[in-house]
Amino acid sequence: MQYYVYILKCADNTLYTGSTNNLQERVKHHNFHKSGAKYTRMRRPVTLEYYETYETLHEARVRENAIKRLTRRDKDKLLNLV
């Protein structure tokens, strides 16, 4: 099974980072369902800006936490916005 770490851009131009094993379904949940993250529910619509794939959930979660610790400027570099 593949796992994904992803970055969403919210309607208010903030970024949200998460991980999942079903990327398309998770983005749909962020946009349309109550099961989307509380942070994104208030900032819809969201768009998928970036993702990486991993073989294990542990690897994905480690990377997710590393991305969450980055500054906005570093996240923008990762997204090639700077």
HTML snippet that shows the backbone in 3Dmol.js (N, CA, C, O; Angstrom):
<script src="https://3Dmol.org/build/3Dmol-min.js"></script>
<div id="view" style="width:600px;height:400px;position:relative"></div>
<script>
const pdb = `
ATOM      1  N   MET A   1       0.849  -1.186   0.000  1.00  0.00           N
ATOM      2  CA  MET A   1       0.000   0.000   0.000  1.00  0.00           C
ATOM      3  C   MET A   1       0.888   1.240   0.000  1.00  0.00           C
ATOM      4  O   MET A   1       1.938   1.266   0.641  1.00  0.00           O
ATOM      5  N   GLN A   2       0.461   2.245  -0.711  1.00  0.00           N
ATOM      6  CA  GLN A   2       1.193   3.509  -0.742  1.00  0.00           C
ATOM      7  C   GLN A   2       0.555   4.503   0.211  1.00  0.00           C
ATOM      8  O   GLN A   2      -0.656   4.495   0.429  1.00  0.00           O
ATOM      9  N   TYR A   3       1.391   5.351   0.767  1.00  0.00           N
ATOM     10  CA  TYR A   3       0.941   6.429   1.647  1.00  0.00           C
ATOM     11  C   TYR A   3       1.421   7.744   1.062  1.00  0.00           C
ATOM     12  O   TYR A   3       2.459   7.812   0.404  1.00  0.00           O
ATOM     13  N   TYR A   4       0.646   8.781   1.315  1.00  0.00           N
ATOM     14  CA  TYR A   4       0.926  10.089   0.735  1.00  0.00           C
ATOM     15  C   TYR A   4       1.033  11.146   1.822  1.00  0.00           C
ATOM     16  O   TYR A   4       0.291  11.126   2.804  1.00  0.00           O
ATOM     17  N   VAL A   5       1.959  12.062   1.630  1.00  0.00           N
ATOM     18  CA  VAL A   5       2.026  13.297   2.407  1.00  0.00           C
ATOM     19  C   VAL A   5       1.641  14.376   1.427  1.00  0.00           C
ATOM     20  O   VAL A   5       2.151  14.410   0.307  1.00  0.00           O
ATOM     21  N   TYR A   6       0.745  15.262   1.832  1.00  0.00           N
ATOM     22  CA  TYR A   6       0.221  16.240   0.887  1.00  0.00           C
ATOM     23  C   TYR A   6       0.147  17.625   1.524  1.00  0.00           C
ATOM     24  O   TYR A   6       0.092  17.777   2.744  1.00  0.00           O
ATOM     25  N   ILE A   7       0.147  18.619   0.653  1.00  0.00           N
ATOM     26  CA  ILE A   7      -0.049  20.007   1.079  1.00  0.00           C
ATOM     27  C   ILE A   7      -1.217  20.564   0.284  1.00  0.00           C
ATOM     28  O   ILE A   7      -1.252  20.489  -0.944  1.00  0.00           O
ATOM     29  N   LEU A   8      -2.172  21.125   1.016  1.00  0.00           N
ATOM     30  CA  LEU A   8      -3.332  21.769   0.410  1.00  0.00           C
ATOM     31  C   LEU A   8      -3.203  23.275   0.563  1.00  0.00           C
ATOM     32  O   LEU A   8      -2.681  23.764   1.564  1.00  0.00           O
ATOM     33  N   LYS A   9      -3.678  24.000  -0.427  1.00  0.00           N
ATOM     34  CA  LYS A   9      -3.800  25.452  -0.297  1.00  0.00           C
ATOM     35  C   LYS A   9      -5.264  25.752  -0.033  1.00  0.00           C
ATOM     36  O   LYS A   9      -6.141  25.335  -0.790  1.00  0.00           O
ATOM     37  N   CYS A  10      -5.517  26.472   1.040  1.00  0.00           N
ATOM     38  CA  CYS A  10      -6.877  26.812   1.444  1.00  0.00           C
ATOM     39  C   CYS A  10      -7.326  28.110   0.775  1.00  0.00           C
ATOM     40  O   CYS A  10      -6.509  28.857   0.237  1.00  0.00           O
ATOM     41  N   ALA A  11      -8.618  28.365   0.815  1.00  0.00           N
ATOM     42  CA  ALA A  11      -9.189  29.559   0.186  1.00  0.00           C
ATOM     43  C   ALA A  11      -8.606  30.849   0.760  1.00  0.00           C
ATOM     44  O   ALA A  11      -8.560  31.865   0.067  1.00  0.00           O
ATOM     45  N   ASP A  12      -8.160  30.820   2.020  1.00  0.00           N
ATOM     46  CA  ASP A  12      -7.570  32.016   2.629  1.00  0.00           C
ATOM     47  C   ASP A  12      -6.057  32.088   2.417  1.00  0.00           C
ATOM     48  O   ASP A  12      -5.373  32.880   3.066  1.00  0.00           O
ATOM     49  N   ASN A  13      -5.532  31.252   1.497  1.00  0.00           N
ATOM     50  CA  ASN A  13      -4.132  31.225   1.100  1.00  0.00           C
ATOM     51  C   ASN A  13      -3.212  30.611   2.159  1.00  0.00           C
ATOM     52  O   ASN A  13      -1.992  30.729   2.044  1.00  0.00           O
ATOM     53  N   THR A  14      -3.760  29.967   3.175  1.00  0.00           N
ATOM     54  CA  THR A  14      -2.936  29.232   4.129  1.00  0.00           C
ATOM     55  C   THR A  14      -2.691  27.835   3.581  1.00  0.00           C
ATOM     56  O   THR A  14      -3.354  27.397   2.641  1.00  0.00           O
ATOM     57  N   LEU A  15      -1.727  27.140   4.181  1.00  0.00           N
ATOM     58  CA  LEU A  15      -1.382  25.791   3.750  1.00  0.00           C
ATOM     59  C   LEU A  15      -1.716  24.792   4.846  1.00  0.00           C
ATOM     60  O   LEU A  15      -1.587  25.087   6.034  1.00  0.00           O
ATOM     61  N   TYR A  16      -2.145  23.611   4.433  1.00  0.00           N
ATOM     62  CA  TYR A  16      -2.444  22.519   5.356  1.00  0.00           C
ATOM     63  C   TYR A  16      -1.678  21.286   4.897  1.00  0.00           C
ATOM     64  O   TYR A  16      -1.701  20.947   3.714  1.00  0.00           O
ATOM     65  N   THR A  17      -1.003  20.618   5.817  1.00  0.00           N
ATOM     66  CA  THR A  17      -0.244  19.414   5.511  1.00  0.00           C
ATOM     67  C   THR A  17      -0.869  18.219   6.209  1.00  0.00           C
ATOM     68  O   THR A  17      -1.232  18.302   7.382  1.00  0.00           O
ATOM     69  N   GLY A  18      -0.998  17.109   5.495  1.00  0.00           N
ATOM     70  CA  GLY A  18      -1.562  15.898   6.074  1.00  0.00           C
ATOM     71  C   GLY A  18      -0.987  14.665   5.412  1.00  0.00           C
ATOM     72  O   GLY A  18      -0.141  14.759   4.523  1.00  0.00           O
ATOM     73  N   SER A  19      -1.461  13.494   5.857  1.00  0.00           N
ATOM     74  CA  SER A  19      -1.042  12.232   5.257  1.00  0.00           C
ATOM     75  C   SER A  19      -2.248  11.309   5.149  1.00  0.00           C
ATOM     76  O   SER A  19      -3.203  11.425   5.917  1.00  0.00           O
ATOM     77  N   THR A  20      -2.193  10.390   4.186  1.00  0.00           N
ATOM     78  CA  THR A  20      -3.315   9.494   3.923  1.00  0.00           C
ATOM     79  C   THR A  20      -2.841   8.312   3.079  1.00  0.00           C
ATOM     80  O   THR A  20      -1.721   8.310   2.568  1.00  0.00           O
ATOM     81  N   ASN A  21      -3.706   7.309   2.941  1.00  0.00           N
ATOM     82  CA  ASN A  21      -3.415   6.222   2.014  1.00  0.00           C
ATOM     83  C   ASN A  21      -4.308   6.300   0.774  1.00  0.00           C
ATOM     84  O   ASN A  21      -4.195   5.458  -0.117  1.00  0.00           O
ATOM     85  N   ASN A  22      -5.190   7.294   0.703  1.00  0.00           N
ATOM     86  CA  ASN A  22      -6.060   7.495  -0.458  1.00  0.00           C
ATOM     87  C   ASN A  22      -6.166   8.993  -0.722  1.00  0.00           C
ATOM     88  O   ASN A  22      -7.043   9.668  -0.183  1.00  0.00           O
ATOM     89  N   LEU A  23      -5.284   9.493  -1.540  1.00  0.00           N
ATOM     90  CA  LEU A  23      -5.137  10.934  -1.730  1.00  0.00           C
ATOM     91  C   LEU A  23      -6.383  11.587  -2.320  1.00  0.00           C
ATOM     92  O   LEU A  23      -6.851  12.597  -1.796  1.00  0.00           O
ATOM     93  N   GLN A  24      -6.919  11.039  -3.384  1.00  0.00           N
ATOM     94  CA  GLN A  24      -8.092  11.658  -4.022  1.00  0.00           C
ATOM     95  C   GLN A  24      -9.286  11.708  -3.077  1.00  0.00           C
ATOM     96  O   GLN A  24      -9.984  12.719  -3.009  1.00  0.00           O
ATOM     97  N   GLU A  25      -9.519  10.634  -2.357  1.00  0.00           N
ATOM     98  CA  GLU A  25     -10.652  10.593  -1.434  1.00  0.00           C
ATOM     99  C   GLU A  25     -10.453  11.570  -0.279  1.00  0.00           C
ATOM    100  O   GLU A  25     -11.404  12.207   0.174  1.00  0.00           O
ATOM    101  N   ARG A  26      -9.224  11.685   0.189  1.00  0.00           N
ATOM    102  CA  ARG A  26      -8.959  12.587   1.315  1.00  0.00           C
ATOM    103  C   ARG A  26      -9.165  14.048   0.914  1.00  0.00           C
ATOM    104  O   ARG A  26      -9.727  14.825   1.685  1.00  0.00           O
ATOM    105  N   VAL A  27      -8.723  14.422  -0.266  1.00  0.00           N
ATOM    106  CA  VAL A  27      -8.940  15.802  -0.731  1.00  0.00           C
ATOM    107  C   VAL A  27     -10.438  16.060  -0.868  1.00  0.00           C
ATOM    108  O   VAL A  27     -10.910  17.143  -0.522  1.00  0.00           O
ATOM    109  N   LYS A  28     -11.187  15.087  -1.364  1.00  0.00           N
ATOM    110  CA  LYS A  28     -12.636  15.225  -1.468  1.00  0.00           C
ATOM    111  C   LYS A  28     -13.251  15.441  -0.078  1.00  0.00           C
ATOM    112  O   LYS A  28     -14.147  16.270   0.083  1.00  0.00           O
ATOM    113  N   HIS A  29     -12.775  14.703   0.910  1.00  0.00           N
ATOM    114  CA  HIS A  29     -13.283  14.864   2.278  1.00  0.00           C
ATOM    115  C   HIS A  29     -12.978  16.257   2.818  1.00  0.00           C
ATOM    116  O   HIS A  29     -13.818  16.866   3.481  1.00  0.00           O
ATOM    117  N   HIS A  30     -11.786  16.757   2.538  1.00  0.00           N
ATOM    118  CA  HIS A  30     -11.436  18.109   2.994  1.00  0.00           C
ATOM    119  C   HIS A  30     -12.394  19.148   2.406  1.00  0.00           C
ATOM    120  O   HIS A  30     -12.720  20.137   3.062  1.00  0.00           O
ATOM    121  N   ASN A  31     -12.833  18.926   1.193  1.00  0.00           N
ATOM    122  CA  ASN A  31     -13.687  19.913   0.528  1.00  0.00           C
ATOM    123  C   ASN A  31     -15.178  19.753   0.793  1.00  0.00           C
ATOM    124  O   ASN A  31     -15.908  20.744   0.805  1.00  0.00           O
ATOM    125  N   PHE A  32     -15.643  18.529   1.006  1.00  0.00           N
ATOM    126  CA  PHE A  32     -17.085  18.325   0.992  1.00  0.00           C
ATOM    127  C   PHE A  32     -17.692  17.638   2.211  1.00  0.00           C
ATOM    128  O   PHE A  32     -18.911  17.679   2.379  1.00  0.00           O
ATOM    129  N   HIS A  33     -16.899  17.015   3.055  1.00  0.00           N
ATOM    130  CA  HIS A  33     -17.460  16.220   4.142  1.00  0.00           C
ATOM    131  C   HIS A  33     -17.101  16.762   5.520  1.00  0.00           C
ATOM    132  O   HIS A  33     -16.130  17.501   5.679  1.00  0.00           O
ATOM    133  N   LYS A  34     -17.888  16.388   6.492  1.00  0.00           N
ATOM    134  CA  LYS A  34     -17.576  16.744   7.873  1.00  0.00           C
ATOM    135  C   LYS A  34     -16.320  16.049   8.371  1.00  0.00           C
ATOM    136  O   LYS A  34     -15.705  16.500   9.338  1.00  0.00           O
ATOM    137  N   SER A  35     -15.934  14.958   7.726  1.00  0.00           N
ATOM    138  CA  SER A  35     -14.756  14.216   8.160  1.00  0.00           C
ATOM    139  C   SER A  35     -13.451  14.863   7.692  1.00  0.00           C
ATOM    140  O   SER A  35     -12.368  14.348   7.973  1.00  0.00           O
ATOM    141  N   GLY A  36     -13.548  15.982   6.985  1.00  0.00           N
ATOM    142  CA  GLY A  36     -12.355  16.744   6.653  1.00  0.00           C
ATOM    143  C   GLY A  36     -11.804  17.375   7.920  1.00  0.00           C
ATOM    144  O   GLY A  36     -12.528  17.514   8.906  1.00  0.00           O
ATOM    145  N   ALA A  37     -10.555  17.752   7.908  1.00  0.00           N
ATOM    146  CA  ALA A  37      -9.938  18.358   9.088  1.00  0.00           C
ATOM    147  C   ALA A  37     -10.675  19.635   9.483  1.00  0.00           C
ATOM    148  O   ALA A  37     -11.143  20.381   8.623  1.00  0.00           O
ATOM    149  N   LYS A  38     -10.772  19.875  10.771  1.00  0.00           N
ATOM    150  CA  LYS A  38     -11.450  21.076  11.266  1.00  0.00           C
ATOM    151  C   LYS A  38     -10.836  22.342  10.664  1.00  0.00           C
ATOM    152  O   LYS A  38     -11.549  23.286  10.325  1.00  0.00           O
ATOM    153  N   TYR A  39      -9.520  22.352  10.536  1.00  0.00           N
ATOM    154  CA  TYR A  39      -8.831  23.524   9.983  1.00  0.00           C
ATOM    155  C   TYR A  39      -9.324  23.835   8.572  1.00  0.00           C
ATOM    156  O   TYR A  39      -9.586  24.993   8.249  1.00  0.00           O
ATOM    157  N   THR A  40      -9.452  22.815   7.735  1.00  0.00           N
ATOM    158  CA  THR A  40      -9.840  23.070   6.346  1.00  0.00           C
ATOM    159  C   THR A  40     -11.332  23.290   6.175  1.00  0.00           C
ATOM    160  O   THR A  40     -11.751  23.920   5.204  1.00  0.00           O
ATOM    161  N   ARG A  41     -12.140  22.790   7.090  1.00  0.00           N
ATOM    162  CA  ARG A  41     -13.593  22.986   6.983  1.00  0.00           C
ATOM    163  C   ARG A  41     -13.956  24.463   6.965  1.00  0.00           C
ATOM    164  O   ARG A  41     -14.923  24.859   6.314  1.00  0.00           O
ATOM    165  N   MET A  42     -13.196  25.267   7.667  1.00  0.00           N
ATOM    166  CA  MET A  42     -13.467  26.700   7.746  1.00  0.00           C
ATOM    167  C   MET A  42     -12.795  27.489   6.621  1.00  0.00           C
ATOM    168  O   MET A  42     -12.970  28.703   6.521  1.00  0.00           O
ATOM    169  N   ARG A  43     -12.021  26.794   5.772  1.00  0.00           N
ATOM    170  CA  ARG A  43     -11.218  27.478   4.754  1.00  0.00           C
ATOM    171  C   ARG A  43     -11.406  26.883   3.361  1.00  0.00           C
ATOM    172  O   ARG A  43     -10.483  26.898   2.546  1.00  0.00           O
ATOM    173  N   ARG A  44     -12.578  26.369   3.096  1.00  0.00           N
ATOM    174  CA  ARG A  44     -12.872  25.749   1.800  1.00  0.00           C
ATOM    175  C   ARG A  44     -13.118  26.783   0.728  1.00  0.00           C
ATOM    176  O   ARG A  44     -13.540  27.896   1.043  1.00  0.00           O
ATOM    177  N   PRO A  45     -12.872  26.461  -0.515  1.00  0.00           N
ATOM    178  CA  PRO A  45     -12.356  25.202  -1.026  1.00  0.00           C
ATOM    179  C   PRO A  45     -10.842  25.108  -0.871  1.00  0.00           C
ATOM    180  O   PRO A  45     -10.149  26.120  -0.757  1.00  0.00           O
ATOM    181  N   VAL A  46     -10.346  23.879  -0.870  1.00  0.00           N
ATOM    182  CA  VAL A  46      -8.910  23.639  -0.821  1.00  0.00           C
ATOM    183  C   VAL A  46      -8.481  23.002  -2.131  1.00  0.00           C
ATOM    184  O   VAL A  46      -9.274  22.332  -2.794  1.00  0.00           O
ATOM    185  N   THR A  47      -7.231  23.213  -2.501  1.00  0.00           N
ATOM    186  CA  THR A  47      -6.681  22.604  -3.703  1.00  0.00           C
ATOM    187  C   THR A  47      -5.401  21.859  -3.348  1.00  0.00           C
ATOM    188  O   THR A  47      -4.611  22.316  -2.522  1.00  0.00           O
ATOM    189  N   LEU A  48      -5.211  20.726  -3.973  1.00  0.00           N
ATOM    190  CA  LEU A  48      -3.997  19.953  -3.768  1.00  0.00           C
ATOM    191  C   LEU A  48      -2.854  20.642  -4.497  1.00  0.00           C
ATOM    192  O   LEU A  48      -2.910  20.834  -5.712  1.00  0.00           O
ATOM    193  N   GLU A  49      -1.819  21.013  -3.757  1.00  0.00           N
ATOM    194  CA  GLU A  49      -0.682  21.721  -4.337  1.00  0.00           C
ATOM    195  C   GLU A  49       0.555  20.839  -4.480  1.00  0.00           C
ATOM    196  O   GLU A  49       1.402  21.091  -5.337  1.00  0.00           O
ATOM    197  N   TYR A  50       0.662  19.800  -3.641  1.00  0.00           N
ATOM    198  CA  TYR A  50       1.909  19.039  -3.592  1.00  0.00           C
ATOM    199  C   TYR A  50       1.652  17.713  -2.904  1.00  0.00           C
ATOM    200  O   TYR A  50       0.830  17.633  -1.992  1.00  0.00           O
ATOM    201  N   TYR A  51       2.351  16.668  -3.336  1.00  0.00           N
ATOM    202  CA  TYR A  51       2.323  15.407  -2.597  1.00  0.00           C
ATOM    203  C   TYR A  51       3.592  14.604  -2.840  1.00  0.00           C
ATOM    204  O   TYR A  51       4.279  14.787  -3.845  1.00  0.00           O
ATOM    205  N   GLU A  52       3.887  13.716  -1.908  1.00  0.00           N
ATOM    206  CA  GLU A  52       4.996  12.773  -1.979  1.00  0.00           C
ATOM    207  C   GLU A  52       4.433  11.394  -1.633  1.00  0.00           C
ATOM    208  O   GLU A  52       3.443  11.298  -0.907  1.00  0.00           O
ATOM    209  N   THR A  53       5.048  10.331  -2.141  1.00  0.00           N
ATOM    210  CA  THR A  53       4.585   8.978  -1.839  1.00  0.00           C
ATOM    211  C   THR A  53       5.614   8.241  -0.982  1.00  0.00           C
ATOM    212  O   THR A  53       6.818   8.469  -1.101  1.00  0.00           O
ATOM    213  N   TYR A  54       5.119   7.359  -0.121  1.00  0.00           N
ATOM    214  CA  TYR A  54       5.946   6.564   0.780  1.00  0.00           C
ATOM    215  C   TYR A  54       5.408   5.149   0.865  1.00  0.00           C
ATOM    216  O   TYR A  54       4.226   4.907   0.621  1.00  0.00           O
ATOM    217  N   GLU A  55       6.275   4.227   1.210  1.00  0.00           N
ATOM    218  CA  GLU A  55       5.908   2.816   1.309  1.00  0.00           C
ATOM    219  C   GLU A  55       5.237   2.478   2.635  1.00  0.00           C
ATOM    220  O   GLU A  55       4.430   1.551   2.698  1.00  0.00           O
ATOM    221  N   THR A  56       5.560   3.223   3.700  1.00  0.00           N
ATOM    222  CA  THR A  56       4.988   2.911   5.008  1.00  0.00           C
ATOM    223  C   THR A  56       4.337   4.142   5.615  1.00  0.00           C
ATOM    224  O   THR A  56       4.710   5.276   5.313  1.00  0.00           O
ATOM    225  N   LEU A  57       3.364   3.898   6.468  1.00  0.00           N
ATOM    226  CA  LEU A  57       2.707   4.992   7.176  1.00  0.00           C
ATOM    227  C   LEU A  57       3.702   5.722   8.062  1.00  0.00           C
ATOM    228  O   LEU A  57       3.641   6.946   8.184  1.00  0.00           O
ATOM    229  N   HIS A  58       4.604   4.996   8.673  1.00  0.00           N
ATOM    230  CA  HIS A  58       5.605   5.630   9.542  1.00  0.00           C
ATOM    231  C   HIS A  58       6.448   6.643   8.768  1.00  0.00           C
ATOM    232  O   HIS A  58       6.662   7.759   9.240  1.00  0.00           O
ATOM    233  N   GLU A  59       6.924   6.261   7.590  1.00  0.00           N
ATOM    234  CA  GLU A  59       7.719   7.188   6.771  1.00  0.00           C
ATOM    235  C   GLU A  59       6.911   8.433   6.419  1.00  0.00           C
ATOM    236  O   GLU A  59       7.418   9.553   6.482  1.00  0.00           O
ATOM    237  N   ALA A  60       5.661   8.226   6.050  1.00  0.00           N
ATOM    238  CA  ALA A  60       4.800   9.353   5.681  1.00  0.00           C
ATOM    239  C   ALA A  60       4.587  10.280   6.868  1.00  0.00           C
ATOM    240  O   ALA A  60       4.649  11.499   6.711  1.00  0.00           O
ATOM    241  N   ARG A  61       4.337   9.733   8.044  1.00  0.00           N
ATOM    242  CA  ARG A  61       4.089  10.566   9.225  1.00  0.00           C
ATOM    243  C   ARG A  61       5.339  11.331   9.647  1.00  0.00           C
ATOM    244  O   ARG A  61       5.247  12.480  10.079  1.00  0.00           O
ATOM    245  N   VAL A  62       6.499  10.706   9.525  1.00  0.00           N
ATOM    246  CA  VAL A  62       7.751  11.400   9.844  1.00  0.00           C
ATOM    247  C   VAL A  62       7.922  12.593   8.913  1.00  0.00           C
ATOM    248  O   VAL A  62       8.258  13.689   9.360  1.00  0.00           O
ATOM    249  N   ARG A  63       7.691  12.382   7.618  1.00  0.00           N
ATOM    250  CA  ARG A  63       7.821  13.478   6.639  1.00  0.00           C
ATOM    251  C   ARG A  63       6.764  14.552   6.864  1.00  0.00           C
ATOM    252  O   ARG A  63       7.057  15.743   6.759  1.00  0.00           O
ATOM    253  N   GLU A  64       5.529  14.137   7.175  1.00  0.00           N
ATOM    254  CA  GLU A  64       4.459  15.100   7.461  1.00  0.00           C
ATOM    255  C   GLU A  64       4.878  16.018   8.612  1.00  0.00           C
ATOM    256  O   GLU A  64       4.723  17.236   8.520  1.00  0.00           O
ATOM    257  N   ASN A  65       5.397  15.449   9.673  1.00  0.00           N
ATOM    258  CA  ASN A  65       5.820  16.256  10.813  1.00  0.00           C
ATOM    259  C   ASN A  65       6.976  17.180  10.457  1.00  0.00           C
ATOM    260  O   ASN A  65       7.040  18.311  10.938  1.00  0.00           O
ATOM    261  N   ALA A  66       7.886  16.705   9.618  1.00  0.00           N
ATOM    262  CA  ALA A  66       9.003  17.553   9.183  1.00  0.00           C
ATOM    263  C   ALA A  66       8.492  18.742   8.370  1.00  0.00           C
ATOM    264  O   ALA A  66       8.952  19.868   8.561  1.00  0.00           O
ATOM    265  N   ILE A  67       7.548  18.499   7.472  1.00  0.00           N
ATOM    266  CA  ILE A  67       6.988  19.594   6.669  1.00  0.00           C
ATOM    267  C   ILE A  67       6.240  20.577   7.556  1.00  0.00           C
ATOM    268  O   ILE A  67       6.342  21.788   7.361  1.00  0.00           O
ATOM    269  N   LYS A  68       5.497  20.073   8.519  1.00  0.00           N
ATOM    270  CA  LYS A  68       4.746  20.962   9.415  1.00  0.00           C
ATOM    271  C   LYS A  68       5.664  21.893  10.211  1.00  0.00           C
ATOM    272  O   LYS A  68       5.248  22.980  10.613  1.00  0.00           O
ATOM    273  N   ARG A  69       6.898  21.476  10.438  1.00  0.00           N
ATOM    274  CA  ARG A  69       7.844  22.314  11.178  1.00  0.00           C
ATOM    275  C   ARG A  69       8.527  23.360  10.299  1.00  0.00           C
ATOM    276  O   ARG A  69       9.199  24.253  10.815  1.00  0.00           O
ATOM    277  N   LEU A  70       8.364  23.262   8.980  1.00  0.00           N
ATOM    278  CA  LEU A  70       8.975  24.241   8.079  1.00  0.00           C
ATOM    279  C   LEU A  70       8.284  25.596   8.207  1.00  0.00           C
ATOM    280  O   LEU A  70       7.113  25.676   8.580  1.00  0.00           O
ATOM    281  N   THR A  71       9.008  26.636   7.900  1.00  0.00           N
ATOM    282  CA  THR A  71       8.410  27.969   7.840  1.00  0.00           C
ATOM    283  C   THR A  71       7.565  28.068   6.571  1.00  0.00           C
ATOM    284  O   THR A  71       7.685  27.236   5.671  1.00  0.00           O
ATOM    285  N   ARG A  72       6.726  29.071   6.507  1.00  0.00           N
ATOM    286  CA  ARG A  72       5.910  29.276   5.305  1.00  0.00           C
ATOM    287  C   ARG A  72       6.812  29.486   4.089  1.00  0.00           C
ATOM    288  O   ARG A  72       6.528  28.973   3.007  1.00  0.00           O
ATOM    289  N   ARG A  73       7.882  30.228   4.266  1.00  0.00           N
ATOM    290  CA  ARG A  73       8.809  30.476   3.158  1.00  0.00           C
ATOM    291  C   ARG A  73       9.412  29.162   2.640  1.00  0.00           C
ATOM    292  O   ARG A  73       9.520  28.956   1.432  1.00  0.00           O
ATOM    293  N   ASP A  74       9.799  28.284   3.563  1.00  0.00           N
ATOM    294  CA  ASP A  74      10.359  26.998   3.152  1.00  0.00           C
ATOM    295  C   ASP A  74       9.306  26.110   2.483  1.00  0.00           C
ATOM    296  O   ASP A  74       9.617  25.372   1.547  1.00  0.00           O
ATOM    297  N   LYS A  75       8.068  26.181   2.960  1.00  0.00           N
ATOM    298  CA  LYS A  75       6.986  25.429   2.308  1.00  0.00           C
ATOM    299  C   LYS A  75       6.746  25.970   0.907  1.00  0.00           C
ATOM    300  O   LYS A  75       6.525  25.196  -0.024  1.00  0.00           O
ATOM    301  N   ASP A  76       6.786  27.283   0.744  1.00  0.00           N
ATOM    302  CA  ASP A  76       6.633  27.879  -0.588  1.00  0.00           C
ATOM    303  C   ASP A  76       7.759  27.426  -1.517  1.00  0.00           C
ATOM    304  O   ASP A  76       7.515  27.182  -2.699  1.00  0.00           O
ATOM    305  N   LYS A  77       8.984  27.309  -1.006  1.00  0.00           N
ATOM    306  CA  LYS A  77      10.094  26.798  -1.805  1.00  0.00           C
ATOM    307  C   LYS A  77       9.827  25.368  -2.237  1.00  0.00           C
ATOM    308  O   LYS A  77      10.090  24.999  -3.381  1.00  0.00           O
ATOM    309  N   LEU A  78       9.300  24.558  -1.315  1.00  0.00           N
ATOM    310  CA  LEU A  78       8.958  23.188  -1.629  1.00  0.00           C
ATOM    311  C   LEU A  78       7.911  23.132  -2.744  1.00  0.00           C
ATOM    312  O   LEU A  78       7.952  22.249  -3.601  1.00  0.00           O
ATOM    313  N   LEU A  79       6.989  24.068  -2.724  1.00  0.00           N
ATOM    314  CA  LEU A  79       5.941  24.148  -3.739  1.00  0.00           C
ATOM    315  C   LEU A  79       6.404  24.891  -4.995  1.00  0.00           C
ATOM    316  O   LEU A  79       5.635  25.056  -5.942  1.00  0.00           O
ATOM    317  N   ASN A  80       7.650  25.335  -4.999  1.00  0.00           N
ATOM    318  CA  ASN A  80       8.231  26.098  -6.106  1.00  0.00           C
ATOM    319  C   ASN A  80       7.513  27.425  -6.332  1.00  0.00           C
ATOM    320  O   ASN A  80       7.364  27.866  -7.471  1.00  0.00           O
ATOM    321  N   LEU A  81       7.072  28.054  -5.260  1.00  0.00           N
ATOM    322  CA  LEU A  81       6.399  29.341  -5.369  1.00  0.00           C
ATOM    323  C   LEU A  81       7.352  30.512  -5.155  1.00  0.00           C
ATOM    324  O   LEU A  81       6.983  31.666  -5.374  1.00  0.00           O
ATOM    325  N   VAL A  82       8.573  30.216  -4.730  1.00  0.00           N
ATOM    326  CA  VAL A  82       9.554  31.281  -4.483  1.00  0.00           C
ATOM    327  C   VAL A  82      10.698  31.118  -5.446  1.00  0.00           C
ATOM    328  O   VAL A  82      11.644  31.905  -5.421  1.00  0.00           O
TER     329      VAL A  82
END
`;
const viewer = $3Dmol.createViewer("view");
viewer.addModel(pdb, "pdb");
viewer.setStyle({}, {cartoon: {color: "spectrum"}});
viewer.zoomTo();
viewer.render();
</script>
